[in-house]
């Protein structure tokens, strides 16, 4: 009987431990959804680089058009 009670306590402890890890994982997953200042700054940098690429490409196209018009 004593062994049965010890096994039952062990099973309850493992259930509590599993439940704890499930809750901790959920909290970690939810906290990862929020954007921090570094991520926001990174997105702004990415957008700035993209804008610069587009402006460069437009400039190249304009120069090509002018060259085509004069040749």
C-alpha positions in Angstrom: 0.0 0.0 0.0 2.8 2.3 0.9 4.5 1.8 -2.5 1.2 2.5 -4.3 0.8 5.8 -2.5 4.4 6.7 -3.4 3.8 5.9 -7.0 0.6 8.0 -7.0 2.5 11.0 -5.6 5.1 10.5 -8.3 2.4 10.5 -11.0 0.8 13.6 -9.6 4.2 15.4 -9.5 4.9 14.5 -13.1 1.4 15.7 -14.1 2.1 19.0 -12.3 5.5 19.2 -14.0 4.0 18.6 -17.5 1.3 21.2 -16.8 3.9 23.7 -15.7 5.9 23.2 -18.9 2.8 23.6 -21.1 1.9 26.9 -19.4 5.5 28.1 -19.6 5.6 27.3 -23.3 2.4 29.1 -23.9 3.6 32.2 -22.1 6.9 32.1 -24.0 5.0 31.8 -27.3 2.7 34.7 -26.6 5.5 37.0 -25.4 7.4 36.3 -28.7 4.5 37.8 -30.7 5.2 41.4 -29.5 7.6 43.5 -31.5 10.4 45.0 -29.5 12.3 48.2 -30.3 15.1 46.4 -32.0 12.8 44.5 -34.3 10.9 47.8 -35.2 14.2 49.5 -35.9 15.3 46.6 -38.1 12.1 46.8 -40.1 12.6 50.6 -40.6 16.2 49.9 -41.8 14.9 47.2 -44.2 12.3 49.6 -45.6 14.9 52.3 -46.0 17.1 49.9 -48.0 14.2 48.8 -50.1 13.3 52.5 -50.9 16.9 53.2 -51.8 17.0 50.2 -54.2 13.8 51.4 -55.9 15.1 54.9 -56.2 18.4 53.7 -57.7 16.5 51.4 -60.2 14.3 54.3 -61.2 17.4 56.5 -61.8 19.0 53.8 -63.9 15.9 53.5 -66.0 15.7 57.2 -66.5 19.3 57.3 -67.7 18.7 54.4 -70.0 15.7 56.2 -71.5 17.7 59.4 -72.0 20.5 57.4 -73.7 18.0 55.7 -76.0 16.4 59.1 -76.9 19.8 60.6 -77.8 21.2 57.7 -79.9 
